[in-house]
């Protein structure tokens, strides 16, 4: 019989870096980029005005099924930059292992799945790191939940889950992203 020490856990460390509308506008003008990424802010010497962190450890049944399927060559889309997204919403529900979507109502304007930044995912020391940059007009609502969506080979950003909600974290109270701001969400998933 397995003991607590025999159990494998999936733990996600979420981090959100925020740049306000003035910082975003300044970097846009200086770089000529419509949607600057965190590296563009760093190159311009502009630090986030706020960084917060949240821990969560709920991997969904669908997420674990996808993971075990990939480990056993059973098929399914892997987590790559063009197939995966970080989702945020204002849902007030409680995360459960059977979740297949964010708690915020499907089709509402208070949920958004952003495609990963081009250089993600990254792996190091058994940690899988995903990052998505929410530009000036993406995800402008109160952020109360996170989730990673593993979709088809070429997903785009949008308001609906594409295929598999890998994990879900609710009650995160990250504040409200406003129009013109740039927020970058990073999810570092470890197993142990």
GROMACS elastic network, one bead per residue, 0.5 to 0.9 nm:
[ bonds ]
;  ai    aj funct       b0    kb
    2     5     6  0.78154   500
    2     6     6  0.55746   500
    2     7     6  0.70495   500
    3     6     6  0.51707   500
    3     7     6  0.67778   500
    4     7     6  0.54343   500
    4     8     6  0.88273   500
    5     8     6  0.82279   500
    7   192     6  0.79012   500
    8   191     6  0.64408   500
    8   192     6  0.51558   500
    9    57     6  0.71066   500
    9    58     6  0.84547   500
    9    59     6  0.83829   500
    9   190     6  0.80072   500
    9   191     6  0.54316   500
    9   192     6  0.53089   500
   10    56     6  0.86808   500
   10    57     6  0.55867   500
   10    58     6  0.68191   500
   10    59     6  0.61418   500
   10   167     6  0.89560   500
   10   189     6  0.66202   500
   10   190     6  0.57264   500
   10   192     6  0.67963   500
   11    55     6  0.73802   500
   11    56     6  0.58423   500
   11    58     6  0.70218   500
   11    59     6  0.78864   500
   11   188     6  0.80709   500
   11   189     6  0.55903   500
   11   190     6  0.53542   500
   11   191     6  0.63438   500
   11   192     6  0.80812   500
   12    54     6  0.83954   500
   12    55     6  0.59459   500
   12    56     6  0.51753   500
   12    57     6  0.56667   500
   12    58     6  0.79434   500
   12    59     6  0.87157   500
   12   167     6  0.84395   500
   12   169     6  0.87882   500
   12   187     6  0.61646   500
   12   188     6  0.53946   500
   12   190     6  0.64560   500
   12   191     6  0.89189   500
   13    53     6  0.71291   500
   13    54     6  0.60019   500
   13    56     6  0.63782   500
   13    57     6  0.83939   500
   13   186     6  0.80071   500
   13   187     6  0.57056   500
   13   188     6  0.50909   500
   13   189     6  0.64919   500
   13   190     6  0.83501   500
   14    52     6  0.82958   500
   14    53     6  0.55422   500
   14    54     6  0.50427   500
   14    55     6  0.60556   500
   14    56     6  0.77135   500
   14   146     6  0.83736   500
   14   185     6  0.70106   500
   14   186     6  0.56189   500
   14   188     6  0.64854   500
   14   189     6  0.87266   500
   15    51     6  0.69709   500
   15    52     6  0.57045   500
   15    54     6  0.64612   500
   15    55     6  0.87802   500
   15   184     6  0.80572   500
   15   185     6  0.57555   500
   15   186     6  0.50834   500
   15   187     6  0.65890   500
   15   188     6  0.84407   500
   16    50     6  0.81240   500
   16    51     6  0.55131   500
   16    52     6  0.54211   500
   16    53     6  0.64983   500
   16    54     6  0.87337   500
   16   174     6  0.81415   500
   16   183     6  0.65971   500
   16   184     6  0.55408   500
   16   186     6  0.63549   500
   16   187     6  0.89930   500
   17    38     6  0.83560   500
   17    47     6  0.89206   500
   17    48     6  0.57497   500
   17    49     6  0.78100   500
   17    50     6  0.60815   500
   17    52     6  0.68842   500
   17   182     6  0.83893   500
   17   183     6  0.56174   500
   17   184     6  0.52019   500
   17   185     6  0.67074   500
   17   186     6  0.84075   500
   18    47     6  0.87274   500
   18    48     6  0.50667   500
   18    49     6  0.59486   500
   18    50     6  0.54109   500
   18    51     6  0.63045   500
   18    52     6  0.88043   500
   18   177     6  0.86883   500
   18   181     6  0.73794   500
   18   182     6  0.60291   500
   18   184     6  0.65842   500
   18   185     6  0.89570   500
   19    22     6  0.80641   500
   19    23     6  0.58211   500
   19    24     6  0.62101   500
   19    41     6  0.86191   500
   19    46     6  0.84031   500
   19    47     6  0.76277   500
   19    49     6  0.57325   500
   19    50     6  0.74469   500
   19   181     6  0.58165   500
   19   182     6  0.52120   500
   19   183     6  0.62332   500
   19   184     6  0.87396   500
   20    23     6  0.53469   500
   20    24     6  0.61081   500
   20    25     6  0.85678   500
   20    48     6  0.80802   500
   20    49     6  0.71389   500
   20   178     6  0.83593   500
   20   180     6  0.70683   500
   20   182     6  0.65521   500
   20   183     6  0.84643   500
   21    24     6  0.50044   500
   21    25     6  0.59375   500
   21    26     6  0.84673   500
   21   136     6  0.76555   500
   21   178     6  0.81879   500
   21   179     6  0.74538   500
   21   182     6  0.73515   500
   22    25     6  0.51229   500
   22    26     6  0.60857   500
   22    27     6  0.86556   500
   22   180     6  0.80099   500
   22   181     6  0.80361   500
   23    26     6  0.51777   500
   23    27     6  0.62709   500
   23    28     6  0.85450   500
   23    41     6  0.84012   500
   23    46     6  0.71582   500
   23    47     6  0.88597   500
   23    48     6  0.85797   500
   23    49     6  0.88629   500
   23   181     6  0.80525   500
   23   182     6  0.86663   500
   24    27     6  0.52968   500
   24    28     6  0.60485   500
   24    29     6  0.86503   500
   24    35     6  0.84019   500
   24    36     6  0.74221   500
   24    41     6  0.81441   500
   24   135     6  0.88785   500
   24   136     6  0.77647   500
   24   180     6  0.69689   500
   24   181     6  0.62455   500
   24   182     6  0.63555   500
   25    29     6  0.61400   500
   25    30     6  0.85251   500
   25   180     6  0.76685   500
   25   181     6  0.86755   500
   26    29     6  0.52618   500
   26    30     6  0.61187   500
   26    31     6  0.85164   500
   27    30     6  0.50067   500
   27    31     6  0.57687   500
   27    32     6  0.78385   500
   27    33     6  0.77830   500
   27    36     6  0.69925   500
   27    40     6  0.74071   500
   27    41     6  0.64516   500
   27    44     6  0.68257   500
   27    46     6  0.80233   500
   28    31     6  0.53550   500
   28    32     6  0.53299   500
   28    33     6  0.50787   500
   28    34     6  0.58826   500
   28    35     6  0.71263   500
   28    36     6  0.64361   500
   29    32     6  0.53349   500
   29    33     6  0.73919   500
   29    34     6  0.86239   500
   30    33     6  0.81667   500
   30    44     6  0.80172   500
   31    34     6  0.86684   500
   31    36     6  0.79170   500
   31    40     6  0.76351   500
   31    44     6  0.82643   500
   32    36     6  0.87584   500
   33    36     6  0.56264   500
   33    37     6  0.89864   500
   33    40     6  0.88024   500
   34   135     6  0.85385   500
   34   136     6  0.88360   500
   35   133     6  0.85054   500
   35   134     6  0.85164   500
   35   135     6  0.55724   500
   35   136     6  0.72345   500
   35   182     6  0.81579   500
   36    39     6  0.79052   500
   36    40     6  0.56076   500
   36    41     6  0.69348   500
   36   133     6  0.83896   500
   36   135     6  0.75257   500
   36   182     6  0.80224   500
   37    40     6  0.52314   500
   37    41     6  0.66649   500
   37    42     6  0.88647   500
   37   117     6  0.80033   500
   37   132     6  0.88305   500
   37   133     6  0.61876   500
   37   134     6  0.87685   500
   37   135     6  0.82832   500
   37   182     6  0.83100   500
   37   184     6  0.79133   500
   38    41     6  0.51386   500
   38    42     6  0.62529   500
   38    43     6  0.86988   500
   38    48     6  0.88412   500
   38   133     6  0.74227   500
   38   182     6  0.88050   500
   38   183     6  0.86454   500
   38   184     6  0.69808   500
   39    43     6  0.61084   500
   39    44     6  0.85936   500
   40    43     6  0.51165   500
   40    44     6  0.62821   500
   40    45     6  0.86609   500
   40    46     6  0.86415   500
   41    44     6  0.51299   500
   41    45     6  0.62373   500
   41    46     6  0.50636   500
   41    47     6  0.68746   500
   41    48     6  0.82835   500
   42    46     6  0.56556   500
   42    47     6  0.66052   500
   43    46     6  0.76397   500
   44    47     6  0.88625   500
   46    49     6  0.88212   500
   47    50     6  0.85848   500
   48    51     6  0.66841   500
   48   183     6  0.88202   500
   52   174     6  0.75474   500
   53   174     6  0.89366   500
   54   172     6  0.68413   500
   54   174     6  0.89640   500
   55   169     6  0.84430   500
   56   168     6  0.80983   500
   56   169     6  0.59537   500
   56   170     6  0.86614   500
   57   167     6  0.81552   500
   57   168     6  0.83844   500
   57   169     6  0.77635   500
   57   189     6  0.88360   500
   58    95     6  0.74920   500
   58    96     6  0.74190   500
   58    97     6  0.65774   500
   58   166     6  0.89790   500
   58   167     6  0.57840   500
   58   168     6  0.60242   500
   58   169     6  0.67931   500
   59    62     6  0.82732   500
   59    63     6  0.61419   500
   59    64     6  0.65454   500
   59    96     6  0.87760   500
   59    97     6  0.64543   500
   59   165     6  0.87328   500
   59   166     6  0.60423   500
   59   168     6  0.66926   500
   60    64     6  0.62033   500
   60    65     6  0.84423   500
   60    96     6  0.72496   500
   60    98     6  0.58175   500
   60    99     6  0.61688   500
   60   100     6  0.75355   500
   60   165     6  0.69419   500
   60   166     6  0.56525   500
   60   167     6  0.50794   500
   60   168     6  0.70198   500
   61    64     6  0.52060   500
   61    65     6  0.59988   500
   61    66     6  0.85625   500
   61    97     6  0.55905   500
   61    98     6  0.56249   500
   61    99     6  0.76615   500
   61   100     6  0.84869   500
   61   165     6  0.89276   500
   61   166     6  0.79469   500
   61   167     6  0.86420   500
   62    65     6  0.50340   500
   62    66     6  0.61623   500
   62    67     6  0.86220   500
   62    97     6  0.84289   500
   62    98     6  0.74373   500
   62    99     6  0.80509   500
   62   100     6  0.70618   500
   62   164     6  0.61238   500
   62   165     6  0.66501   500
   62   166     6  0.63649   500
   62   167     6  0.85741   500
   63    66     6  0.51375   500
   63    67     6  0.62091   500
   63    68     6  0.87291   500
   63   100     6  0.89768   500
   63   149     6  0.88696   500
   63   150     6  0.83935   500
   63   164     6  0.63942   500
   63   165     6  0.61428   500
   63   167     6  0.63908   500
   64    68     6  0.61295   500
   64    69     6  0.83951   500
   64   166     6  0.71486   500
   64   167     6  0.88074   500
   65    68     6  0.52750   500
   65    69     6  0.59945   500
   65    70     6  0.86057   500
   66    69     6  0.50493   500
   66    70     6  0.62058   500
   66    71     6  0.86544   500
   66    74     6  0.88746   500
   66    75     6  0.83225   500
   66    76     6  0.66313   500
   66    77     6  0.80567   500
   66    78     6  0.82983   500
   66   150     6  0.89586   500
   66   164     6  0.78952   500
   66   166     6  0.80262   500
   67    70     6  0.52574   500
   67    71     6  0.62586   500
   67    72     6  0.87881   500
   67    76     6  0.88584   500
   67    78     6  0.83665   500
   67   166     6  0.87901   500
   68    72     6  0.62072   500
   68    73     6  0.85336   500
   68    74     6  0.80263   500
   69    72     6  0.53087   500
   69    73     6  0.60774   500
   69    75     6  0.59557   500
   69    76     6  0.69148   500
   70    73     6  0.50478   500
   70    74     6  0.57866   500
   70    75     6  0.57950   500
   70    76     6  0.64410   500
   70    77     6  0.79887   500
   70    78     6  0.71325   500
   71    74     6  0.75045   500
   71    75     6  0.89564   500
   72    75     6  0.81299   500
   73    76     6  0.85124   500
   75    78     6  0.87683   500
   76   152     6  0.89536   500
   77    80     6  0.84172   500
   77    83     6  0.74722   500
   77   150     6  0.71962   500
   77   151     6  0.70376   500
   77   152     6  0.64537   500
   77   153     6  0.68469   500
   78    83     6  0.76116   500
   78    84     6  0.84890   500
   78   150     6  0.74453   500
   78   151     6  0.87574   500
   78   153     6  0.85883   500
   79    82     6  0.83427   500
   79    83     6  0.63205   500
   79    84     6  0.57694   500
   79   121     6  0.71834   500
   79   149     6  0.89243   500
   79   150     6  0.61798   500
   79   151     6  0.83920   500
   80    83     6  0.54169   500
   80    84     6  0.59810   500
   80   116     6  0.82304   500
   80   120     6  0.71188   500
   80   121     6  0.60798   500
   80   150     6  0.84690   500
   80   153     6  0.82459   500
   81    84     6  0.58325   500
   81    85     6  0.79374   500
   81   115     6  0.71612   500
   81   116     6  0.52470   500
   81   117     6  0.66555   500
   81   118     6  0.58355   500
   81   119     6  0.71917   500
   81   120     6  0.55737   500
   81   121     6  0.62038   500
   81   130     6  0.85374   500
   81   154     6  0.88647   500
   82    85     6  0.83664   500
   82   115     6  0.70700   500
   82   116     6  0.71827   500
   82   117     6  0.89592   500
   82   118     6  0.79969   500
   82   151     6  0.86871   500
   82   152     6  0.82817   500
   82   153     6  0.60970   500
   82   154     6  0.51151   500
   82   155     6  0.61338   500
   82   156     6  0.80378   500
   83   115     6  0.76957   500
   83   116     6  0.82829   500
   83   149     6  0.83575   500
   83   150     6  0.59765   500
   83   151     6  0.50589   500
   83   152     6  0.53739   500
   83   154     6  0.53138   500
   83   155     6  0.53079   500
   83   156     6  0.83139   500
   84   114     6  0.84429   500
   84   115     6  0.60915   500
   84   116     6  0.62152   500
   84   121     6  0.87958   500
   84   130     6  0.87317   500
   84   148     6  0.71878   500
   84   149     6  0.55757   500
   84   151     6  0.57278   500
   84   152     6  0.80203   500
   84   153     6  0.84380   500
   84   154     6  0.85910   500
   84   155     6  0.70879   500
   84   156     6  0.89709   500
   84   162     6  0.89000   500
   85   113     6  0.56484   500
   85   114     6  0.50921   500
   85   116     6  0.53110   500
   85   130     6  0.84237   500
   85   131     6  0.84555   500
   85   132     6  0.71185   500
   85   147     6  0.84572   500
   85   148     6  0.58655   500
   85   149     6  0.51379   500
   85   150     6  0.66494   500
   85   151     6  0.78289   500
   85   155     6  0.80697   500
   85   156     6  0.83983   500
   85   157     6  0.74016   500
   85   162     6  0.89716   500
   86   112     6  0.82259   500
   86   113     6  0.53752   500
   86   114     6  0.53806   500
   86   115     6  0.66483   500
   86   116     6  0.68932   500
   86   130     6  0.78785   500
   86   131     6  0.74199   500
   86   132     6  0.62393   500
   86   146     6  0.71711   500
   86   147     6  0.58858   500
   86   149     6  0.61808   500
   86   150     6  0.89780   500
   86   185     6  0.74811   500
   86   186     6  0.83798   500
   86   187     6  0.81640   500
   87   102     6  0.77081   500
   87   111     6  0.71701   500
   87   112     6  0.54597   500
   87   114     6  0.61944   500
   87   115     6  0.88295   500
   87   139     6  0.89298   500
   87   145     6  0.80626   500
   87   146     6  0.55903   500
   87   147     6  0.50277   500
   87   148     6  0.59769   500
   87   149     6  0.68429   500
   87   159     6  0.85176   500
   87   161     6  0.80944   500
   88    91     6  0.88699   500
   88   102     6  0.76425   500
   88   104     6  0.87821   500
   88   110     6  0.83150   500
   88   111     6  0.56068   500
   88   112     6  0.54999   500
   88   113     6  0.64233   500
   88   114     6  0.84401   500
   88   139     6  0.71685   500
   88   142     6  0.89777   500
   88   143     6  0.61084   500
   88   144     6  0.72928   500
   88   145     6  0.54873   500
   88   147     6  0.65718   500
   88   148     6  0.89671   500
   89    92     6  0.89367   500
   89   102     6  0.67129   500
   89   103     6  0.72667   500
   89   104     6  0.55366   500
   89   105     6  0.87631   500
   89   109     6  0.89514   500
   89   110     6  0.55679   500
   89   112     6  0.64032   500
   89   113     6  0.87266   500
   89   139     6  0.78472   500
   89   141     6  0.77119   500
   89   142     6  0.72352   500
   89   143     6  0.54961   500
   89   144     6  0.59076   500
   89   145     6  0.52992   500
   89   146     6  0.68063   500
   89   147     6  0.88851   500
   90   102     6  0.88363   500
   90   103     6  0.76351   500
   90   104     6  0.55922   500
   90   105     6  0.89232   500
   90   110     6  0.57600   500
   90   111     6  0.65578   500
   90   141     6  0.69947   500
   90   142     6  0.54206   500
   90   143     6  0.51887   500
   90   145     6  0.62473   500
   90   170     6  0.89758   500
   91    94     6  0.87863   500
   91   102     6  0.70115   500
   91   105     6  0.73716   500
   91   110     6  0.80826   500
   91   111     6  0.82108   500
   91   143     6  0.83364   500
   91   144     6  0.61272   500
   91   145     6  0.64286   500
   91   170     6  0.75650   500
   91   171     6  0.84204   500
   92   103     6  0.65978   500
   92   104     6  0.73148   500
   92   144     6  0.69016   500
   92   145     6  0.78670   500
   92   170     6  0.70447   500
   92   171     6  0.67483   500
   93   102     6  0.86767   500
   93   103     6  0.55515   500
   93   104     6  0.80742   500
   93   145     6  0.88268   500
   93   170     6  0.68097   500
   93   171     6  0.79035   500
   94   103     6  0.79755   500
   94   169     6  0.82037   500
   94   170     6  0.60033   500
   94   171     6  0.75180   500
   95    98     6  0.85146   500
   95    99     6  0.68719   500
   95   102     6  0.86013   500
   95   103     6  0.80697   500
   95   145     6  0.88702   500
   95   167     6  0.89254   500
   95   168     6  0.59609   500
   95   169     6  0.59761   500
   95   170     6  0.57257   500
   95   171     6  0.87316   500
   96    99     6  0.54929   500
   96   168     6  0.77233   500
   96   169     6  0.89586   500
   97   100     6  0.87104   500
   97   167     6  0.81779   500
   97   168     6  0.82615   500
   99   102     6  0.75175   500
   99   103     6  0.85689   500
   99   165     6  0.73291   500
   99   167     6  0.82141   500
   99   168     6  0.74438   500
  100   161     6  0.82332   500
  100   163     6  0.85926   500
  100   164     6  0.66985   500
  100   165     6  0.53107   500
  100   166     6  0.82551   500
  100   167     6  0.88469   500
  100   168     6  0.88889   500
  101   104     6  0.84733   500
  101   106     6  0.82550   500
  101   147     6  0.81910   500
  101   149     6  0.86686   500
  101   160     6  0.82669   500
  101   161     6  0.61963   500
  101   164     6  0.81188   500
  101   165     6  0.59237   500
  101   168     6  0.82460   500
  102   105     6  0.77045   500
  102   106     6  0.80081   500
  102   111     6  0.78386   500
  102   145     6  0.73203   500
  102   146     6  0.75791   500
  102   147     6  0.69555   500
  102   160     6  0.89247   500
  102   161     6  0.79016   500
  102   165     6  0.80477   500
  102   168     6  0.72306   500
  102   169     6  0.89394   500
  102   170     6  0.87441   500
  103   106     6  0.82206   500
  103   111     6  0.88976   500
  103   145     6  0.77731   500
  103   170     6  0.82452   500
  104   107     6  0.88017   500
  104   108     6  0.72670   500
  104   110     6  0.65572   500
  104   111     6  0.61422   500
  104   145     6  0.84959   500
  105   108     6  0.55164   500
  105   109     6  0.86535   500
  105   110     6  0.77517   500
  105   111     6  0.77242   500
  106   109     6  0.86980   500
  106   110     6  0.88945   500
  106   111     6  0.77155   500
  106   159     6  0.72351   500
  106   160     6  0.62376   500
  106   161     6  0.84046   500
  107   110     6  0.84677   500
  107   111     6  0.79782   500
  107   159     6  0.61678   500
  107   160     6  0.66032   500
  108   111     6  0.64674   500
  108   159     6  0.73696   500
  109   112     6  0.77578   500
  109   139     6  0.83344   500
  109   140     6  0.85774   500
  109   141     6  0.81356   500
  109   159     6  0.73572   500
  110   139     6  0.72259   500
  110   140     6  0.75882   500
  110   141     6  0.58294   500
  110   142     6  0.76192   500
  110   143     6  0.85565   500
  110   159     6  0.82932   500
  111   139     6  0.66015   500
  111   140     6  0.87587   500
  111   141     6  0.79324   500
  111   143     6  0.85371   500
  111   158     6  0.85242   500
  111   159     6  0.56925   500
  111   160     6  0.78917   500
  112   138     6  0.71439   500
  112   139     6  0.54054   500
  112   140     6  0.87795   500
  112   157     6  0.74088   500
  112   158     6  0.57289   500
  112   160     6  0.72745   500
  112   161     6  0.88224   500
  113   138     6  0.89276   500
  113   139     6  0.81441   500
  113   147     6  0.86017   500
  113   148     6  0.83882   500
  113   149     6  0.76016   500
  113   156     6  0.84670   500
  113   157     6  0.54682   500
  113   158     6  0.53466   500
  113   159     6  0.59158   500
  113   160     6  0.70638   500
  113   161     6  0.71862   500
  113   162     6  0.89174   500
  114   117     6  0.88456   500
  114   132     6  0.60249   500
  114   133     6  0.71666   500
  114   134     6  0.65283   500
  114   138     6  0.78851   500
  114   139     6  0.84000   500
  114   156     6  0.75837   500
  114   158     6  0.68143   500
  114   159     6  0.88500   500
  115   118     6  0.87493   500
  115   131     6  0.86469   500
  115   132     6  0.61162   500
  115   133     6  0.80830   500
  115   134     6  0.89475   500
  115   155     6  0.72339   500
  115   156     6  0.61642   500
  115   157     6  0.53089   500
  115   158     6  0.86393   500
  116   119     6  0.80883   500
  116   120     6  0.62321   500
  116   121     6  0.75420   500
  116   130     6  0.67201   500
  116   131     6  0.55412   500
  116   133     6  0.73545   500
  117   120     6  0.56801   500
  117   121     6  0.81819   500
  117   130     6  0.80308   500
  117   131     6  0.58667   500
  117   132     6  0.51019   500
  117   133     6  0.65641   500
  118   121     6  0.82820   500
  118   131     6  0.89577   500
  118   132     6  0.88660   500
  119   122     6  0.73403   500
  119   131     6  0.86054   500
  120   123     6  0.88406   500
  120   129     6  0.71021   500
  120   130     6  0.55097   500
  120   131     6  0.62764   500
  120   132     6  0.84181   500
  121   128     6  0.67401   500
  121   129     6  0.54854   500
  121   131     6  0.71745   500
  122   127     6  0.81620   500
  122   128     6  0.58700   500
  122   129     6  0.51196   500
  122   130     6  0.66657   500
  123   126     6  0.66368   500
  123   127     6  0.55305   500
  123   129     6  0.61682   500
  124   127     6  0.53639   500
  124   128     6  0.69060   500
  124   129     6  0.82932   500
  125   128     6  0.86158   500
  126   189     6  0.86245   500
  126   190     6  0.63465   500
  126   191     6  0.72148   500
  127   188     6  0.63638   500
  127   189     6  0.55916   500
  127   191     6  0.74045   500
  128   187     6  0.80535   500
  128   188     6  0.56016   500
  128   189     6  0.50436   500
  128   190     6  0.64285   500
  129   186     6  0.70020   500
  129   187     6  0.56292   500
  129   189     6  0.62353   500
  129   190     6  0.87623   500
  130   148     6  0.86730   500
  130   185     6  0.82888   500
  130   186     6  0.56706   500
  130   187     6  0.51750   500
  130   188     6  0.64110   500
  130   189     6  0.82926   500
  131   184     6  0.69233   500
  131   185     6  0.56551   500
  131   187     6  0.63201   500
  131   188     6  0.86466   500
  132   183     6  0.85692   500
  132   184     6  0.57051   500
  132   185     6  0.54967   500
  132   186     6  0.66204   500
  132   187     6  0.89163   500
  133   138     6  0.88936   500
  133   182     6  0.70742   500
  133   183     6  0.59632   500
  133   185     6  0.64350   500
  133   186     6  0.87302   500
  134   137     6  0.77038   500
  134   138     6  0.52389   500
  134   139     6  0.65207   500
  134   140     6  0.89031   500
  134   181     6  0.83925   500
  134   182     6  0.57304   500
  134   183     6  0.52060   500
  134   184     6  0.58801   500
  134   185     6  0.77351   500
  135   138     6  0.52673   500
  135   139     6  0.80668   500
  135   179     6  0.87926   500
  135   180     6  0.76027   500
  135   181     6  0.68274   500
  135   183     6  0.68108   500
  135   184     6  0.84294   500
  136   139     6  0.84940   500
  136   140     6  0.81150   500
  136   178     6  0.78686   500
  136   179     6  0.54924   500
  136   182     6  0.53647   500
  136   183     6  0.83335   500
  137   140     6  0.64825   500
  137   178     6  0.81587   500
  137   179     6  0.54939   500
  137   180     6  0.63978   500
  137   181     6  0.77892   500
  137   182     6  0.84838   500
  138   157     6  0.89922   500
  138   177     6  0.87545   500
  138   179     6  0.79159   500
  138   181     6  0.89245   500
  138   182     6  0.83917   500
  139   142     6  0.84014   500
  139   143     6  0.81434   500
  139   177     6  0.68170   500
  139   178     6  0.83195   500
  139   179     6  0.86886   500
  139   183     6  0.89013   500
  140   143     6  0.85186   500
  140   176     6  0.69547   500
  140   178     6  0.50906   500
  140   179     6  0.59381   500
  140   180     6  0.88989   500
  140   181     6  0.84885   500
  141   175     6  0.82982   500
  141   176     6  0.51801   500
  141   177     6  0.54470   500
  141   178     6  0.68005   500
  141   179     6  0.89603   500
  142   173     6  0.77950   500
  142   174     6  0.71693   500
  142   175     6  0.54209   500
  142   177     6  0.62768   500
  142   178     6  0.87963   500
  143   146     6  0.79110   500
  143   172     6  0.72583   500
  143   173     6  0.63035   500
  143   174     6  0.52750   500
  143   175     6  0.58500   500
  143   176     6  0.60160   500
  143   177     6  0.73323   500
  144   169     6  0.85553   500
  144   170     6  0.60617   500
  144   171     6  0.54421   500
  144   174     6  0.62792   500
  144   175     6  0.77301   500
  144   176     6  0.89749   500
  145   168     6  0.72835   500
  145   169     6  0.54664   500
  145   171     6  0.61720   500
  145   172     6  0.57371   500
  145   173     6  0.78450   500
  145   174     6  0.85551   500
  146   167     6  0.81179   500
  146   168     6  0.57777   500
  146   169     6  0.51715   500
  146   170     6  0.65657   500
  146   172     6  0.78583   500
  147   165     6  0.65363   500
  147   166     6  0.69349   500
  147   167     6  0.52908   500
  147   169     6  0.63777   500
  147   170     6  0.88172   500
  148   164     6  0.82162   500
  148   165     6  0.57899   500
  148   166     6  0.53423   500
  148   167     6  0.57656   500
  148   168     6  0.72276   500
  148   187     6  0.82781   500
  149   161     6  0.64152   500
  149   162     6  0.67264   500
  149   163     6  0.68327   500
  149   164     6  0.55001   500
  149   166     6  0.58837   500
  149   167     6  0.79642   500
  150   155     6  0.89101   500
  150   161     6  0.85746   500
  150   162     6  0.70690   500
  150   163     6  0.60263   500
  150   164     6  0.51108   500
  150   165     6  0.65154   500
  150   166     6  0.67318   500
  151   154     6  0.77196   500
  151   155     6  0.62224   500
  151   161     6  0.78800   500
  151   164     6  0.63148   500
  151   165     6  0.87408   500
  152   155     6  0.58906   500
  152   162     6  0.71810   500
  152   163     6  0.70049   500
  155   158     6  0.88562   500
  155   162     6  0.74611   500
  157   160     6  0.87865   500
  158   161     6  0.80533   500
  158   162     6  0.88515   500
  161   164     6  0.72767   500
  161   165     6  0.71205   500
  162   165     6  0.82935   500
  164   167     6  0.89317   500
  165   168     6  0.73019   500
  169   172     6  0.71456   500
  170   173     6  0.85101   500
  171   174     6  0.88989   500
  172   175     6  0.88261   500
  173   176     6  0.87492   500
  174   177     6  0.86404   500
  177   180     6  0.87634   500
  177   181     6  0.66966   500
  177   182     6  0.81537   500
  177   183     6  0.75751   500
  178   181     6  0.57971   500
  178   182     6  0.87172   500
  179   182     6  0.85722   500
